[in-house]
């Protein structure tokens, strides 16, 4: 999502890596020689907004999962022209059942029609506020001083009066998503970026209540009396390893994958991702301490195909009379379960920090009774010359790397390292 940080002006090259949904979908057009704009997030060859905003690549990137699992977007045609994975992905138009493309969430319907083939004369949505935000960050080729000018590309002259922050975009509707309030950072914020602010929908430099004067204070909810108040756990949102590795995961400088299945009933797993190459905050690991919080998967691939996975979905639960998860100050989280009832996973260590400091470690032993660890993964990796291991979160960032230095792959033990 596009974020506004009061008092902060980062270069766009840094900012866009954290902008999330709105930027990844962006209605902004990027300049190209001898062409008036890129009207697409992705033209099918990786050209368009995707050049800066990669969080949807592979169908399982953090932004794609955020839209699908947290924003309740179930129709692929809200953004795609004809179902999942179809391209080009236009910023202003999409397939039947949606129709307004990315700008359905990140723009408004100003009654304009397209002048771009093959959509000439068809209704479109326009992200004037998003362009204005990018202009404020130095991307002047996108705004009124660049390729988008009044009277050009089918725009009216002058531009329409922009809707305020409080006017919901067309897709803020139960028909399309679970988003309803454009003034609510609680609804719009991404859990894995660096702030807790939602969209700057109107591009005026202020985002959501109370920062944007367009937004009224939300009503105070009236408590509902209950004869027997009880805490109802929120179920963990299910998610899966993709058929192919996810894109945009945070990579380490040093890594290990060990799958030891030499002795039945004593199988072992170890994944170590050290010296994460970007700054990692605690929020990028999710929130596993509270009930209904983040779930985790270890996904193992070879030749681009999923060969095995391990799952820990125990947010807020108890392991041997102690909380399974605990926070490590403000840097990360620790998981410990001596019974290894969650796919044989014994320990998880998630530690953030500055670039080169973060670490992700997962240790598994198949010592539960009955055994719970998935097996056959070492056999699936037999004779492989490389493998990819990723640690995915259900609602935050992902971490992983491709390992090309294979030390052993005999069908019972697979070991690969980096460097």
PyMOL commands that set and color helices and strands:
alter all, ss='L'
color gray80, all
select helices_A, chain A and resi 12-18+21-24+49-51+57-59+62-70+76-78+103-106+128-136+140-142+185-188+282-285+377-380
alter helices_A, ss='H'
color red, helices_A
select strands_A, chain A and resi 40-42+89-90+252-260+268-276+296-302+305-312+318-319+322-323+325-328+332-336+345-351+359-365+387-393+399-403+405-409+413-418
alter strands_A, ss='S'
color yellow, strands_A
deselect
rebuild
show_as cartoon
